[in-house]
Amino acid sequence: MSEVLERLKSSGLDCLPGGGAEILDDGVRDVICRGKETSAEYIEIHRTAHGLGIPTNCTMLFGTIETAEQRIIHLDKLRMLQDETGGFQCFVPYPFLPDASRLPNAQLASSAETLRVIAISRLMLDNIPHIKAYRMNIGDSVAAMALNGGADDLDGTVGQEEIMHLAGSETPLSTTGLELARLIEDSGGIPIERDTIYSRFKRHQPPPPPSGRKLPVTAE
């Protein structure tokens, strides 16, 4: 694992996404994502990346078959690794979206529950700098409310997204940077653009209005 990550870093890898965490409980994982890495392997991959100076994100998929206690255990595992390495830059909690192919017994999370999970995540993971409201999953309206309930980050403009939309997401893919900035401002925030590794920031500047074409004036 270390050799692979070292080679990726030498080839230009700056950070790792956090997908695949689902719920860090192997009993749950055996039902909802059998064949993926174990909970311990997920943690070890991120520990190794952090040791090599590669920052990572981390996630939690909730609203399947897990209990509230298992969610807290998941958050605690991330918190303990962050205390050890300091390598997580962002946590992304997102609810399971139902589809016709799997998990008919999923305990789907409501919008209110999603907001509670984001708020609790901010309280528990005070050592992870950023909490993202993943609007491709939860929609723009809930994401906007989440900005006043623990989240400080949104995914930006997205031209193509398949995973969440195949699962039923109706979040539009045509949202412009200006529309996203307005969503943040309407929530009482200041729209700030950042790079992937949270090292460069600048305030969003709306594009200048189109200049009107001046028509010739006929002299009297």
MODELLER restraints for C-alpha pairs under 7 A, 6 or more apart:
rsr = mdl.restraints
at = mdl.atoms
rsr.add(forms.Gaussian(group=physical.xy_distance, feature=features.Distance(at['CA:2:A'], at['CA:48:A']), mean=6.34, stdev=0.5))
rsr.add(forms.Gaussian(group=physical.xy_distance, feature=features.Distance(at['CA:5:A'], at['CA:49:A']), mean=6.76, stdev=0.5))
rsr.add(forms.Gaussian(group=physical.xy_distance, feature=features.Distance(at['CA:14:A'], at['CA:54:A']), mean=6.27, stdev=0.5))
rsr.add(forms.Gaussian(group=physical.xy_distance, feature=features.Distance(at['CA:15:A'], at['CA:54:A']), mean=5.27, stdev=0.5))
rsr.add(forms.Gaussian(group=physical.xy_distance, feature=features.Distance(at['CA:15:A'], at['CA:55:A']), mean=5.01, stdev=0.5))
rsr.add(forms.Gaussian(group=physical.xy_distance, feature=features.Distance(at['CA:15:A'], at['CA:56:A']), mean=5.39, stdev=0.5))
rsr.add(forms.Gaussian(group=physical.xy_distance, feature=features.Distance(at['CA:15:A'], at['CA:197:A']), mean=6.81, stdev=0.5))
rsr.add(forms.Gaussian(group=physical.xy_distance, feature=features.Distance(at['CA:16:A'], at['CA:55:A']), mean=6.59, stdev=0.5))
rsr.add(forms.Gaussian(group=physical.xy_distance, feature=features.Distance(at['CA:16:A'], at['CA:56:A']), mean=4.57, stdev=0.5))
rsr.add(forms.Gaussian(group=physical.xy_distance, feature=features.Distance(at['CA:16:A'], at['CA:57:A']), mean=6.41, stdev=0.5))
rsr.add(forms.Gaussian(group=physical.xy_distance, feature=features.Distance(at['CA:17:A'], at['CA:56:A']), mean=5.81, stdev=0.5))
rsr.add(forms.Gaussian(group=physical.xy_distance, feature=features.Distance(at['CA:17:A'], at['CA:57:A']), mean=5.05, stdev=0.5))
rsr.add(forms.Gaussian(group=physical.xy_distance, feature=features.Distance(at['CA:17:A'], at['CA:58:A']), mean=6.91, stdev=0.5))
rsr.add(forms.Gaussian(group=physical.xy_distance, feature=features.Distance(at['CA:18:A'], at['CA:56:A']), mean=6.50, stdev=0.5))
rsr.add(forms.Gaussian(group=physical.xy_distance, feature=features.Distance(at['CA:18:A'], at['CA:57:A']), mean=4.53, stdev=0.5))
rsr.add(forms.Gaussian(group=physical.xy_distance, feature=features.Distance(at['CA:18:A'], at['CA:58:A']), mean=3.95, stdev=0.5))
rsr.add(forms.Gaussian(group=physical.xy_distance, feature=features.Distance(at['CA:18:A'], at['CA:59:A']), mean=5.41, stdev=0.5))
rsr.add(forms.Gaussian(group=physical.xy_distance, feature=features.Distance(at['CA:19:A'], at['CA:58:A']), mean=6.83, stdev=0.5))
rsr.add(forms.Gaussian(group=physical.xy_distance, feature=features.Distance(at['CA:19:A'], at['CA:59:A']), mean=6.06, stdev=0.5))
rsr.add(forms.Gaussian(group=physical.xy_distance, feature=features.Distance(at['CA:21:A'], at['CA:42:A']), mean=6.71, stdev=0.5))
rsr.add(forms.Gaussian(group=physical.xy_distance, feature=features.Distance(at['CA:21:A'], at['CA:59:A']), mean=5.78, stdev=0.5))
rsr.add(forms.Gaussian(group=physical.xy_distance, feature=features.Distance(at['CA:21:A'], at['CA:60:A']), mean=5.89, stdev=0.5))
rsr.add(forms.Gaussian(group=physical.xy_distance, feature=features.Distance(at['CA:22:A'], at['CA:59:A']), mean=6.99, stdev=0.5))
rsr.add(forms.Gaussian(group=physical.xy_distance, feature=features.Distance(at['CA:22:A'], at['CA:60:A']), mean=5.03, stdev=0.5))
rsr.add(forms.Gaussian(group=physical.xy_distance, feature=features.Distance(at['CA:22:A'], at['CA:61:A']), mean=4.44, stdev=0.5))
rsr.add(forms.Gaussian(group=physical.xy_distance, feature=features.Distance(at['CA:23:A'], at['CA:29:A']), mean=6.71, stdev=0.5))
rsr.add(forms.Gaussian(group=physical.xy_distance, feature=features.Distance(at['CA:23:A'], at['CA:60:A']), mean=5.99, stdev=0.5))
rsr.add(forms.Gaussian(group=physical.xy_distance, feature=features.Distance(at['CA:23:A'], at['CA:61:A']), mean=6.19, stdev=0.5))
rsr.add(forms.Gaussian(group=physical.xy_distance, feature=features.Distance(at['CA:23:A'], at['CA:71:A']), mean=6.91, stdev=0.5))
rsr.add(forms.Gaussian(group=physical.xy_distance, feature=features.Distance(at['CA:23:A'], at['CA:74:A']), mean=6.18, stdev=0.5))
rsr.add(forms.Gaussian(group=physical.xy_distance, feature=features.Distance(at['CA:24:A'], at['CA:39:A']), mean=4.81, stdev=0.5))
rsr.add(forms.Gaussian(group=physical.xy_distance, feature=features.Distance(at['CA:24:A'], at['CA:74:A']), mean=5.18, stdev=0.5))
rsr.add(forms.Gaussian(group=physical.xy_distance, feature=features.Distance(at['CA:25:A'], at['CA:39:A']), mean=6.17, stdev=0.5))
rsr.add(forms.Gaussian(group=physical.xy_distance, feature=features.Distance(at['CA:25:A'], at['CA:70:A']), mean=6.92, stdev=0.5))
rsr.add(forms.Gaussian(group=physical.xy_distance, feature=features.Distance(at['CA:26:A'], at['CA:38:A']), mean=6.30, stdev=0.5))
rsr.add(forms.Gaussian(group=physical.xy_distance, feature=features.Distance(at['CA:26:A'], at['CA:39:A']), mean=6.17, stdev=0.5))
rsr.add(forms.Gaussian(group=physical.xy_distance, feature=features.Distance(at['CA:28:A'], at['CA:65:A']), mean=6.98, stdev=0.5))
rsr.add(forms.Gaussian(group=physical.xy_distance, feature=features.Distance(at['CA:28:A'], at['CA:66:A']), mean=6.43, stdev=0.5))
rsr.add(forms.Gaussian(group=physical.xy_distance, feature=features.Distance(at['CA:46:A'], at['CA:56:A']), mean=6.88, stdev=0.5))
rsr.add(forms.Gaussian(group=physical.xy_distance, feature=features.Distance(at['CA:47:A'], at['CA:85:A']), mean=6.96, stdev=0.5))
rsr.add(forms.Gaussian(group=physical.xy_distance, feature=features.Distance(at['CA:49:A'], at['CA:55:A']), mean=6.93, stdev=0.5))
rsr.add(forms.Gaussian(group=physical.xy_distance, feature=features.Distance(at['CA:50:A'], at['CA:85:A']), mean=6.32, stdev=0.5))
rsr.add(forms.Gaussian(group=physical.xy_distance, feature=features.Distance(at['CA:50:A'], at['CA:87:A']), mean=4.98, stdev=0.5))
rsr.add(forms.Gaussian(group=physical.xy_distance, feature=features.Distance(at['CA:55:A'], at['CA:87:A']), mean=5.00, stdev=0.5))
rsr.add(forms.Gaussian(group=physical.xy_distance, feature=features.Distance(at['CA:55:A'], at['CA:88:A']), mean=5.88, stdev=0.5))
rsr.add(forms.Gaussian(group=physical.xy_distance, feature=features.Distance(at['CA:55:A'], at['CA:89:A']), mean=6.41, stdev=0.5))
rsr.add(forms.Gaussian(group=physical.xy_distance, feature=features.Distance(at['CA:56:A'], at['CA:87:A']), mean=6.31, stdev=0.5))
rsr.add(forms.Gaussian(group=physical.xy_distance, feature=features.Distance(at['CA:56:A'], at['CA:88:A']), mean=5.04, stdev=0.5))
rsr.add(forms.Gaussian(group=physical.xy_distance, feature=features.Distance(at['CA:56:A'], at['CA:89:A']), mean=6.03, stdev=0.5))
rsr.add(forms.Gaussian(group=physical.xy_distance, feature=features.Distance(at['CA:57:A'], at['CA:88:A']), mean=5.45, stdev=0.5))
rsr.add(forms.Gaussian(group=physical.xy_distance, feature=features.Distance(at['CA:57:A'], at['CA:89:A']), mean=5.62, stdev=0.5))
rsr.add(forms.Gaussian(group=physical.xy_distance, feature=features.Distance(at['CA:57:A'], at['CA:90:A']), mean=4.83, stdev=0.5))
rsr.add(forms.Gaussian(group=physical.xy_distance, feature=features.Distance(at['CA:57:A'], at['CA:91:A']), mean=5.86, stdev=0.5))
rsr.add(forms.Gaussian(group=physical.xy_distance, feature=features.Distance(at['CA:58:A'], at['CA:88:A']), mean=6.87, stdev=0.5))
rsr.add(forms.Gaussian(group=physical.xy_distance, feature=features.Distance(at['CA:58:A'], at['CA:90:A']), mean=6.40, stdev=0.5))
rsr.add(forms.Gaussian(group=physical.xy_distance, feature=features.Distance(at['CA:58:A'], at['CA:91:A']), mean=4.88, stdev=0.5))
rsr.add(forms.Gaussian(group=physical.xy_distance, feature=features.Distance(at['CA:58:A'], at['CA:92:A']), mean=6.22, stdev=0.5))
rsr.add(forms.Gaussian(group=physical.xy_distance, feature=features.Distance(at['CA:59:A'], at['CA:91:A']), mean=5.48, stdev=0.5))
rsr.add(forms.Gaussian(group=physical.xy_distance, feature=features.Distance(at['CA:59:A'], at['CA:92:A']), mean=4.52, stdev=0.5))
rsr.add(forms.Gaussian(group=physical.xy_distance, feature=features.Distance(at['CA:59:A'], at['CA:93:A']), mean=5.40, stdev=0.5))
rsr.add(forms.Gaussian(group=physical.xy_distance, feature=features.Distance(at['CA:60:A'], at['CA:92:A']), mean=6.49, stdev=0.5))
rsr.add(forms.Gaussian(group=physical.xy_distance, feature=features.Distance(at['CA:60:A'], at['CA:93:A']), mean=4.69, stdev=0.5))
rsr.add(forms.Gaussian(group=physical.xy_distance, feature=features.Distance(at['CA:60:A'], at['CA:94:A']), mean=6.32, stdev=0.5))
rsr.add(forms.Gaussian(group=physical.xy_distance, feature=features.Distance(at['CA:61:A'], at['CA:93:A']), mean=6.17, stdev=0.5))
rsr.add(forms.Gaussian(group=physical.xy_distance, feature=features.Distance(at['CA:61:A'], at['CA:94:A']), mean=5.29, stdev=0.5))
rsr.add(forms.Gaussian(group=physical.xy_distance, feature=features.Distance(at['CA:61:A'], at['CA:95:A']), mean=5.61, stdev=0.5))
rsr.add(forms.Gaussian(group=physical.xy_distance, feature=features.Distance(at['CA:61:A'], at['CA:96:A']), mean=6.12, stdev=0.5))
rsr.add(forms.Gaussian(group=physical.xy_distance, feature=features.Distance(at['CA:62:A'], at['CA:94:A']), mean=6.40, stdev=0.5))
rsr.add(forms.Gaussian(group=physical.xy_distance, feature=features.Distance(at['CA:62:A'], at['CA:95:A']), mean=4.88, stdev=0.5))
rsr.add(forms.Gaussian(group=physical.xy_distance, feature=features.Distance(at['CA:62:A'], at['CA:96:A']), mean=5.85, stdev=0.5))
rsr.add(forms.Gaussian(group=physical.xy_distance, feature=features.Distance(at['CA:63:A'], at['CA:95:A']), mean=5.53, stdev=0.5))
rsr.add(forms.Gaussian(group=physical.xy_distance, feature=features.Distance(at['CA:63:A'], at['CA:96:A']), mean=5.34, stdev=0.5))
rsr.add(forms.Gaussian(group=physical.xy_distance, feature=features.Distance(at['CA:63:A'], at['CA:106:A']), mean=6.41, stdev=0.5))
rsr.add(forms.Gaussian(group=physical.xy_distance, feature=features.Distance(at['CA:63:A'], at['CA:107:A']), mean=5.15, stdev=0.5))
rsr.add(forms.Gaussian(group=physical.xy_distance, feature=features.Distance(at['CA:63:A'], at['CA:108:A']), mean=4.65, stdev=0.5))
rsr.add(forms.Gaussian(group=physical.xy_distance, feature=features.Distance(at['CA:63:A'], at['CA:109:A']), mean=5.00, stdev=0.5))
rsr.add(forms.Gaussian(group=physical.xy_distance, feature=features.Distance(at['CA:64:A'], at['CA:96:A']), mean=6.19, stdev=0.5))
rsr.add(forms.Gaussian(group=physical.xy_distance, feature=features.Distance(at['CA:64:A'], at['CA:106:A']), mean=4.26, stdev=0.5))
rsr.add(forms.Gaussian(group=physical.xy_distance, feature=features.Distance(at['CA:64:A'], at['CA:107:A']), mean=5.28, stdev=0.5))
rsr.add(forms.Gaussian(group=physical.xy_distance, feature=features.Distance(at['CA:64:A'], at['CA:108:A']), mean=6.38, stdev=0.5))
rsr.add(forms.Gaussian(group=physical.xy_distance, feature=features.Distance(at['CA:65:A'], at['CA:106:A']), mean=5.39, stdev=0.5))
rsr.add(forms.Gaussian(group=physical.xy_distance, feature=features.Distance(at['CA:65:A'], at['CA:107:A']), mean=6.04, stdev=0.5))
rsr.add(forms.Gaussian(group=physical.xy_distance, feature=features.Distance(at['CA:79:A'], at['CA:125:A']), mean=5.81, stdev=0.5))
rsr.add(forms.Gaussian(group=physical.xy_distance, feature=features.Distance(at['CA:82:A'], at['CA:88:A']), mean=6.24, stdev=0.5))
rsr.add(forms.Gaussian(group=physical.xy_distance, feature=features.Distance(at['CA:82:A'], at['CA:127:A']), mean=6.76, stdev=0.5))
rsr.add(forms.Gaussian(group=physical.xy_distance, feature=features.Distance(at['CA:88:A'], at['CA:128:A']), mean=6.11, stdev=0.5))
rsr.add(forms.Gaussian(group=physical.xy_distance, feature=features.Distance(at['CA:89:A'], at['CA:128:A']), mean=6.02, stdev=0.5))
rsr.add(forms.Gaussian(group=physical.xy_distance, feature=features.Distance(at['CA:89:A'], at['CA:129:A']), mean=5.82, stdev=0.5))
rsr.add(forms.Gaussian(group=physical.xy_distance, feature=features.Distance(at['CA:89:A'], at['CA:130:A']), mean=6.29, stdev=0.5))
rsr.add(forms.Gaussian(group=physical.xy_distance, feature=features.Distance(at['CA:90:A'], at['CA:128:A']), mean=6.25, stdev=0.5))
rsr.add(forms.Gaussian(group=physical.xy_distance, feature=features.Distance(at['CA:90:A'], at['CA:129:A']), mean=6.26, stdev=0.5))
rsr.add(forms.Gaussian(group=physical.xy_distance, feature=features.Distance(at['CA:90:A'], at['CA:130:A']), mean=4.54, stdev=0.5))
rsr.add(forms.Gaussian(group=physical.xy_distance, feature=features.Distance(at['CA:90:A'], at['CA:131:A']), mean=5.59, stdev=0.5))
rsr.add(forms.Gaussian(group=physical.xy_distance, feature=features.Distance(at['CA:90:A'], at['CA:132:A']), mean=6.79, stdev=0.5))
rsr.add(forms.Gaussian(group=physical.xy_distance, feature=features.Distance(at['CA:91:A'], at['CA:130:A']), mean=6.34, stdev=0.5))
rsr.add(forms.Gaussian(group=physical.xy_distance, feature=features.Distance(at['CA:91:A'], at['CA:131:A']), mean=4.94, stdev=0.5))
rsr.add(forms.Gaussian(group=physical.xy_distance, feature=features.Distance(at['CA:91:A'], at['CA:132:A']), mean=6.19, stdev=0.5))
rsr.add(forms.Gaussian(group=physical.xy_distance, feature=features.Distance(at['CA:92:A'], at['CA:131:A']), mean=6.04, stdev=0.5))
rsr.add(forms.Gaussian(group=physical.xy_distance, feature=features.Distance(at['CA:92:A'], at['CA:132:A']), mean=5.03, stdev=0.5))
rsr.add(forms.Gaussian(group=physical.xy_distance, feature=features.Distance(at['CA:92:A'], at['CA:133:A']), mean=6.79, stdev=0.5))
rsr.add(forms.Gaussian(group=physical.xy_distance, feature=features.Distance(at['CA:92:A'], at['CA:134:A']), mean=6.76, stdev=0.5))
rsr.add(forms.Gaussian(group=physical.xy_distance, feature=features.Distance(at['CA:93:A'], at['CA:118:A']), mean=6.71, stdev=0.5))
rsr.add(forms.Gaussian(group=physical.xy_distance, feature=features.Distance(at['CA:94:A'], at['CA:134:A']), mean=6.65, stdev=0.5))
rsr.add(forms.Gaussian(group=physical.xy_distance, feature=features.Distance(at['CA:94:A'], at['CA:137:A']), mean=6.59, stdev=0.5))
rsr.add(forms.Gaussian(group=physical.xy_distance, feature=features.Distance(at['CA:95:A'], at['CA:109:A']), mean=6.20, stdev=0.5))
rsr.add(forms.Gaussian(group=physical.xy_distance, feature=features.Distance(at['CA:95:A'], at['CA:114:A']), mean=6.75, stdev=0.5))
rsr.add(forms.Gaussian(group=physical.xy_distance, feature=features.Distance(at['CA:96:A'], at['CA:108:A']), mean=6.65, stdev=0.5))
rsr.add(forms.Gaussian(group=physical.xy_distance, feature=features.Distance(at['CA:97:A'], at['CA:167:A']), mean=5.72, stdev=0.5))
rsr.add(forms.Gaussian(group=physical.xy_distance, feature=features.Distance(at['CA:97:A'], at['CA:168:A']), mean=6.42, stdev=0.5))
rsr.add(forms.Gaussian(group=physical.xy_distance, feature=features.Distance(at['CA:98:A'], at['CA:167:A']), mean=6.20, stdev=0.5))
rsr.add(forms.Gaussian(group=physical.xy_distance, feature=features.Distance(at['CA:98:A'], at['CA:168:A']), mean=6.96, stdev=0.5))
rsr.add(forms.Gaussian(group=physical.xy_distance, feature=features.Distance(at['CA:99:A'], at['CA:167:A']), mean=5.24, stdev=0.5))
rsr.add(forms.Gaussian(group=physical.xy_distance, feature=features.Distance(at['CA:99:A'], at['CA:168:A']), mean=6.73, stdev=0.5))
rsr.add(forms.Gaussian(group=physical.xy_distance, feature=features.Distance(at['CA:111:A'], at['CA:142:A']), mean=6.76, stdev=0.5))
rsr.add(forms.Gaussian(group=physical.xy_distance, feature=features.Distance(at['CA:115:A'], at['CA:146:A']), mean=5.97, stdev=0.5))
rsr.add(forms.Gaussian(group=physical.xy_distance, feature=features.Distance(at['CA:115:A'], at['CA:149:A']), mean=6.86, stdev=0.5))
rsr.add(forms.Gaussian(group=physical.xy_distance, feature=features.Distance(at['CA:118:A'], at['CA:150:A']), mean=6.01, stdev=0.5))
rsr.add(forms.Gaussian(group=physical.xy_distance, feature=features.Distance(at['CA:118:A'], at['CA:151:A']), mean=6.70, stdev=0.5))
rsr.add(forms.Gaussian(group=physical.xy_distance, feature=features.Distance(at['CA:119:A'], at['CA:149:A']), mean=5.39, stdev=0.5))
rsr.add(forms.Gaussian(group=physical.xy_distance, feature=features.Distance(at['CA:119:A'], at['CA:150:A']), mean=4.79, stdev=0.5))
rsr.add(forms.Gaussian(group=physical.xy_distance, feature=features.Distance(at['CA:122:A'], at['CA:131:A']), mean=6.73, stdev=0.5))
rsr.add(forms.Gaussian(group=physical.xy_distance, feature=features.Distance(at['CA:122:A'], at['CA:150:A']), mean=5.32, stdev=0.5))
rsr.add(forms.Gaussian(group=physical.xy_distance, feature=features.Distance(at['CA:130:A'], at['CA:152:A']), mean=6.23, stdev=0.5))
rsr.add(forms.Gaussian(group=physical.xy_distance, feature=features.Distance(at['CA:130:A'], at['CA:153:A']), mean=6.62, stdev=0.5))
rsr.add(forms.Gaussian(group=physical.xy_distance, feature=features.Distance(at['CA:131:A'], at['CA:150:A']), mean=6.99, stdev=0.5))
rsr.add(forms.Gaussian(group=physical.xy_distance, feature=features.Distance(at['CA:131:A'], at['CA:151:A']), mean=4.77, stdev=0.5))
rsr.add(forms.Gaussian(group=physical.xy_distance, feature=features.Distance(at['CA:131:A'], at['CA:152:A']), mean=5.80, stdev=0.5))
rsr.add(forms.Gaussian(group=physical.xy_distance, feature=features.Distance(at['CA:131:A'], at['CA:153:A']), mean=6.09, stdev=0.5))
rsr.add(forms.Gaussian(group=physical.xy_distance, feature=features.Distance(at['CA:132:A'], at['CA:151:A']), mean=5.47, stdev=0.5))
rsr.add(forms.Gaussian(group=physical.xy_distance, feature=features.Distance(at['CA:132:A'], at['CA:152:A']), mean=6.26, stdev=0.5))
rsr.add(forms.Gaussian(group=physical.xy_distance, feature=features.Distance(at['CA:132:A'], at['CA:153:A']), mean=4.49, stdev=0.5))
rsr.add(forms.Gaussian(group=physical.xy_distance, feature=features.Distance(at['CA:132:A'], at['CA:154:A']), mean=5.47, stdev=0.5))
rsr.add(forms.Gaussian(group=physical.xy_distance, feature=features.Distance(at['CA:133:A'], at['CA:143:A']), mean=5.26, stdev=0.5))
rsr.add(forms.Gaussian(group=physical.xy_distance, feature=features.Distance(at['CA:133:A'], at['CA:146:A']), mean=6.39, stdev=0.5))
rsr.add(forms.Gaussian(group=physical.xy_distance, feature=features.Distance(at['CA:133:A'], at['CA:151:A']), mean=5.83, stdev=0.5))
rsr.add(forms.Gaussian(group=physical.xy_distance, feature=features.Distance(at['CA:133:A'], at['CA:153:A']), mean=6.17, stdev=0.5))
rsr.add(forms.Gaussian(group=physical.xy_distance, feature=features.Distance(at['CA:133:A'], at['CA:154:A']), mean=5.31, stdev=0.5))
rsr.add(forms.Gaussian(group=physical.xy_distance, feature=features.Distance(at['CA:134:A'], at['CA:143:A']), mean=6.89, stdev=0.5))
rsr.add(forms.Gaussian(group=physical.xy_distance, feature=features.Distance(at['CA:134:A'], at['CA:154:A']), mean=6.10, stdev=0.5))
rsr.add(forms.Gaussian(group=physical.xy_distance, feature=features.Distance(at['CA:134:A'], at['CA:155:A']), mean=6.08, stdev=0.5))
rsr.add(forms.Gaussian(group=physical.xy_distance, feature=features.Distance(at['CA:135:A'], at['CA:143:A']), mean=5.47, stdev=0.5))
rsr.add(forms.Gaussian(group=physical.xy_distance, feature=features.Distance(at['CA:135:A'], at['CA:154:A']), mean=6.80, stdev=0.5))
rsr.add(forms.Gaussian(group=physical.xy_distance, feature=features.Distance(at['CA:135:A'], at['CA:155:A']), mean=6.71, stdev=0.5))
rsr.add(forms.Gaussian(group=physical.xy_distance, feature=features.Distance(at['CA:136:A'], at['CA:164:A']), mean=6.68, stdev=0.5))
rsr.add(forms.Gaussian(group=physical.xy_distance, feature=features.Distance(at['CA:136:A'], at['CA:169:A']), mean=6.89, stdev=0.5))
rsr.add(forms.Gaussian(group=physical.xy_distance, feature=features.Distance(at['CA:136:A'], at['CA:171:A']), mean=5.66, stdev=0.5))
rsr.add(forms.Gaussian(group=physical.xy_distance, feature=features.Distance(at['CA:137:A'], at['CA:164:A']), mean=5.97, stdev=0.5))
rsr.add(forms.Gaussian(group=physical.xy_distance, feature=features.Distance(at['CA:137:A'], at['CA:169:A']), mean=6.02, stdev=0.5))
rsr.add(forms.Gaussian(group=physical.xy_distance, feature=features.Distance(at['CA:139:A'], at['CA:171:A']), mean=5.21, stdev=0.5))
rsr.add(forms.Gaussian(group=physical.xy_distance, feature=features.Distance(at['CA:140:A'], at['CA:171:A']), mean=6.86, stdev=0.5))
rsr.add(forms.Gaussian(group=physical.xy_distance, feature=features.Distance(at['CA:144:A'], at['CA:183:A']), mean=6.53, stdev=0.5))
rsr.add(forms.Gaussian(group=physical.xy_distance, feature=features.Distance(at['CA:144:A'], at['CA:184:A']), mean=6.74, stdev=0.5))
rsr.add(forms.Gaussian(group=physical.xy_distance, feature=features.Distance(at['CA:144:A'], at['CA:187:A']), mean=6.03, stdev=0.5))
rsr.add(forms.Gaussian(group=physical.xy_distance, feature=features.Distance(at['CA:147:A'], at['CA:187:A']), mean=6.92, stdev=0.5))
rsr.add(forms.Gaussian(group=physical.xy_distance, feature=features.Distance(at['CA:157:A'], at['CA:175:A']), mean=6.08, stdev=0.5))
rsr.add(forms.Gaussian(group=physical.xy_distance, feature=features.Distance(at['CA:157:A'], at['CA:176:A']), mean=6.06, stdev=0.5))
rsr.add(forms.Gaussian(group=physical.xy_distance, feature=features.Distance(at['CA:157:A'], at['CA:177:A']), mean=6.13, stdev=0.5))
rsr.add(forms.Gaussian(group=physical.xy_distance, feature=features.Distance(at['CA:158:A'], at['CA:173:A']), mean=5.67, stdev=0.5))
rsr.add(forms.Gaussian(group=physical.xy_distance, feature=features.Distance(at['CA:159:A'], at['CA:173:A']), mean=5.71, stdev=0.5))
rsr.add(forms.Gaussian(group=physical.xy_distance, feature=features.Distance(at['CA:159:A'], at['CA:174:A']), mean=6.83, stdev=0.5))
rsr.add(forms.Gaussian(group=physical.xy_distance, feature=features.Distance(at['CA:160:A'], at['CA:173:A']), mean=6.72, stdev=0.5))
rsr.add(forms.Gaussian(group=physical.xy_distance, feature=features.Distance(at['CA:178:A'], at['CA:206:A']), mean=6.21, stdev=0.5))
rsr.add(forms.Gaussian(group=physical.xy_distance, feature=features.Distance(at['CA:181:A'], at['CA:191:A']), mean=5.30, stdev=0.5))
rsr.add(forms.Gaussian(group=physical.xy_distance, feature=features.Distance(at['CA:184:A'], at['CA:190:A']), mean=6.43, stdev=0.5))
rsr.add(forms.Gaussian(group=physical.xy_distance, feature=features.Distance(at['CA:184:A'], at['CA:191:A']), mean=5.90, stdev=0.5))
rsr.add(forms.Gaussian(group=physical.xy_distance, feature=features.Distance(at['CA:185:A'], at['CA:191:A']), mean=6.73, stdev=0.5))
rsr.add(forms.Gaussian(group=physical.xy_distance, feature=features.Distance(at['CA:191:A'], at['CA:203:A']), mean=6.13, stdev=0.5))
rsr.add(forms.Gaussian(group=physical.xy_distance, feature=features.Distance(at['CA:191:A'], at['CA:204:A']), mean=5.60, stdev=0.5))
rsr.add(forms.Gaussian(group=physical.xy_distance, feature=features.Distance(at['CA:192:A'], at['CA:201:A']), mean=6.49, stdev=0.5))
rsr.add(forms.Gaussian(group=physical.xy_distance, feature=features.Distance(at['CA:192:A'], at['CA:202:A']), mean=5.58, stdev=0.5))
rsr.add(forms.Gaussian(group=physical.xy_distance, feature=features.Distance(at['CA:192:A'], at['CA:203:A']), mean=4.40, stdev=0.5))
rsr.add(forms.Gaussian(group=physical.xy_distance, feature=features.Distance(at['CA:192:A'], at['CA:204:A']), mean=5.35, stdev=0.5))
rsr.add(forms.Gaussian(group=physical.xy_distance, feature=features.Distance(at['CA:193:A'], at['CA:201:A']), mean=5.58, stdev=0.5))
rsr.add(forms.Gaussian(group=physical.xy_distance, feature=features.Distance(at['CA:193:A'], at['CA:202:A']), mean=5.30, stdev=0.5))
rsr.add(forms.Gaussian(group=physical.xy_distance, feature=features.Distance(at['CA:193:A'], at['CA:203:A']), mean=6.02, stdev=0.5))
rsr.add(forms.Gaussian(group=physical.xy_distance, feature=features.Distance(at['CA:193:A'], at['CA:204:A']), mean=5.87, stdev=0.5))
rsr.add(forms.Gaussian(group=physical.xy_distance, feature=features.Distance(at['CA:194:A'], at['CA:200:A']), mean=5.50, stdev=0.5))
rsr.add(forms.Gaussian(group=physical.xy_distance, feature=features.Distance(at['CA:194:A'], at['CA:201:A']), mean=4.53, stdev=0.5))
rsr.add(forms.Gaussian(group=physical.xy_distance, feature=features.Distance(at['CA:194:A'], at['CA:202:A']), mean=6.67, stdev=0.5))
